[in-house]
Amino acid sequence: MYIYNVTINIEKDAHDEWLNWMKTEHIPQMLALGKFTNALMSKIMVDEESGITYSVQYTTDSKETLQKYYTEDAASLREEGIKRFGNKFVAFRTELDVIHTEKSN
């Protein structure tokens, strides 16, 4: 299993519109691609004057599937966010290779 993590800091004056867009449009679009099986959005619990920070983690089966996302879809989906919110956010991306998972009884 592989996780594509996007960490986003959104300015407070654009936050409500951005959060709604993420939940109702962007995340559903990402899942509709058929490359990700799950999305988990978390608010990072730190006070920042510059905005509010979130982590969105998309689960996929492999590095190869993630590479297909980069090649086929990433540019257009990123551009949509830029068109809509301009310089109101910053984002950085990381890839996580899941080594072990375990559930409590």
Protein Blocks (a to p, Z undefined) as FASTA:
>chain_A
ZZddddddddfklmmmmmmmmmmmmmmmmmmnopafbdcddddddddfkbccdddddddf
bfklmmmmmmmmmmmmmmmmmmmnommbccdddddddfbdcddZZ
